[in-house]
């Protein structure tokens, strides 16, 4: 069964520092095409900032993205998965918490972030491999030995 470590692979860890402005973080997220970014204080994970945080805690609250620090509007109550969890365990955890991204750690170390899309793509890949295996099994001509006739 695929683990989160398998899904993340050697993908670089994208993160921001807590004293970055909301505008800086938003531009970083757009540039990297990500919907959530871990927020660090040095090397320590202190929160995450998501598209949802931007809409609810900045835009709707009429805060200035040029002066608001990300630490003021980030999510601090984190749902975290271990790198050895299977993608199915992680999907269940995300569904229960009603989230689309989850932080992945190995002990106290940040390994990365996986999205619902990453997990569904992993599931699709597994199903495609199964279909191909079954197709090849069904369409393989049996070898008939002379002694079987």
Protein Blocks (a to p, Z undefined) as FASTA:
>chain_A
ZZfklmnmmaccddddfkbcfklmmmmmmmnopabdcddehjacfbdcdfklmmmmmmmn
opafklmcfklmpcfbdcdddfkbcfklmmmmmmmnopabdcddehjacfbdcdfklmmm
mmmmmmmmmmmmmmmmmmpccdddfklZZ
